[in-house]
Amino acid sequence: MPLIERHMTRHDCLRWLNRHGYPLPPKSACIGCPFDFEAVWRTMRDEDPEV
């Protein structure tokens, strides 16, 4: 069932992952999003250049 139909927020998803022992994923964003900080873009460039 899609998360929207379950009325789960991003925070709800992170809590579920944490409770079940899954690693927490990095926050996703559109490429070129003007709302992200410079440090986020640097991390993406340095750690996952194929994104």
C-alpha positions in Angstrom: 0.0 0.0 0.0 1.5 3.4 -0.9 2.7 5.5 1.9 0.3 8.4 1.0 -2.7 6.1 1.4 -1.3 5.2 4.8 -1.0 8.9 5.6 2.7 8.4 6.5 5.1 11.4 6.5 8.8 11.2 5.8 9.3 11.3 9.6 7.0 8.3 10.0 9.0 6.4 7.4 12.3 7.2 9.1 10.9 6.0 12.4 9.6 2.8 10.8 13.0 2.1 9.2 14.8 2.8 12.5 12.5 0.5 14.5 13.0 -2.3 12.0 16.8 -2.0 11.9 17.1 -0.6 8.4 19.7 2.1 7.6 18.4 5.6 7.3 18.5 6.8 3.7 19.8 10.2 2.7 17.2 12.8 1.9 16.2 12.7 -1.7 15.8 15.8 -3.9 15.4 16.8 -7.4 18.6 17.6 -9.2 19.1 21.4 -9.1 16.6 22.0 -6.3 17.1 25.6 -5.2 15.9 24.7 -1.6 18.9 22.5 -0.7 22.0 23.7 1.1 25.4 23.9 -0.6 26.7 21.2 1.8 24.0 18.7 0.6 25.1 19.2 -3.0 28.8 18.8 -2.1 28.0 15.5 -0.3 26.1 14.2 -3.3 28.9 15.2 -5.6 31.6 13.6 -3.5 29.9 10.5 -2.2 27.5 9.5 -5.0 28.5 11.2 -8.3 26.2 9.1 -10.5 23.1 10.6 -8.9 
